[in-house]
Amino acid sequence: MTGTRYLGGLLIWIGLCFGAGLFGSLFTAHSVDTWYLSLNKPTWTPPNSVFAPVWSLLYLLMGLAAWLVWRQGGFRTHPTPLYLFLLQLSLNAAWSLVFFRLRLPGAAFAEILALWALILAVLMAFWRAVPLAGALLVPYLLWVTFASALNFAIWRLNS
């Protein structure tokens, strides 16, 4: 593979991840300023200003991880890890729709549990293919673990 193809692939994978984040953000802006502010939240809820920088870093790491696996032969060599990655990315984007647009914290909690399981599956598959790629997903899994607990707490506090 040429250097240009590597760079192009890197930009595509990072772009896909940030695209998922952009899709999710379409549902959060208005709801965060209205509905989300009105919810009861646990005392350990981070300030809203924390979410964008954390997610930006995570999307960058996710894109880099996917690219590391992709550049080792792409979908021909690693179809399952890469398709699982794309599936978890779609669930990642869909969570904001369920939580913020549909305003269904209980359904969002069920969705984030499925997302968490897929992230773990991708992390393990990436680790087997390229250990560094798996390691790059550890912060993502940890953050979604925290986000799952926060989602659950919000759901219970507002039932």
N, C-alpha and C positions, 0 to 999 in steps of 0.2 A: 504494500500500500504506500502511496506517496504521501509526503508531508501535507500537501493540500487536501487530500482525501481525509487524512486524520483530523486536520483542523476543521474541515467542513463537518465531519461526523461529530466532533466535540460540540460545535456550535448547534447542530441539530438536536443533540441529546439535551444540552442545557436549555435550548429554546423550548423543547417539549415540556420540560419541567417547569420553566417559568410560565409557559402557556397555560399549564394546569393551574398554577397559582393565579394567573390573571383571570381565568375563567371563574375560579372560586371567589375572587375579589369582587366580581360583578354583583354578587349576592350579599356581600357584607357591608359595603359602604353605608347605605341608607339604614340598614337594620342595626348596625353598631351604634349609630347616633340616636336611634329611637328605641326599638324593641329591646335590644341587648342591654342598654343602660337601665331599663326598667326591671330587669330580672334580678332575683336574689342570687348572689354568687358567694362562694366560700371566701373566707378572709385571705386565702393563699392564691387568689386569682391575680395573675400578673397585670400590670397596667396595659391598656390597649397598645401603647407605644412599643411594647416589647415584641408583639407578634410579627410585624412586617420584617424587622431585621432578622429575627430567628428564622422565619420561613424563607427569606432570601438566601441565607447561608445554607439552609437545608436543601433548597432546590438546586443550588450550585453543586453541593456535594452529591446529590442524587444524580444529576446530569453527568458529572465526572465519573461516578461509579458505573453508570450504564455504558458510558463511552469506553471505559477500560475493558468491560466484558465484550462489547461490540467489536472493538478493534482486534480482538483475539479470534476473528473468524466470523463475526457477525451472527446473523440468524441461522446460517448454515451450521455453524459450530455450536452455538448456544441458544437454540430456539426457545427452550422452556424458560430459562432465566429471563430472557429479554421480553418474551410475551407476558410472563408473570409481572415483570416490571411495569409494562404498559397497562396491565389490568389494575395493579395497585395505584398507578398514577391516575387512572380514571376514577377510582374510588376516592382518592385524595381530593380531586376536583369536585366530586359529587357531594362530599360531606358538607361543604359550605351551602350548597343548594338546599340540602335537607334541613340543616340547622338554622341558617339565617333566612333563607327565602321562604321555605315552607313552615318554619318556626316549630319544628318537631324535635325537641331535644331527645325524647325517648327513641325515636326512629334513628336519629343521628348517632345515638350511643350504639345501637345495634350495627349501624353502618361502620362506625369507627372500630368496632371489634373485628369486623370482617377485614377492614383495612389493616389493622394491627397484625392479624394472622398472615395476610398476604405480604406485608413488609418483612415479617420474620422469615417466610418462605423465600422471598427474594434475597434477603440478606444471606441466608444459608446457601442458596444456589449460586449467588455471586461469589461468596467466600470460596466455594469449591472451584469455581472457574478462575477467579483472580482474587486472592485473599485481600489485597488492598481495597478492591471494590466492595467486598463485604464489610470491611472495617469502616469504610466511608458511610455506610448506612446505619451504623450503630447510633450516632446522634439522632437520626431521624426516628429510629425505633424508640429511643428514650423519650424524645419529645412527644411522639404520638401516645406513648404510655401515659405521660403527664396529661396530655390533652384528653385522653380517654377518661381519666379520673376527674378532670375538670368538667367534662361533658356530663358524666354521671352525676356529679354533685349538683350541677345546675339543674339537671332534669329532676332530681329528688327534691331540691329546695323549691322548685316551682310547680310541683305536681298538684 
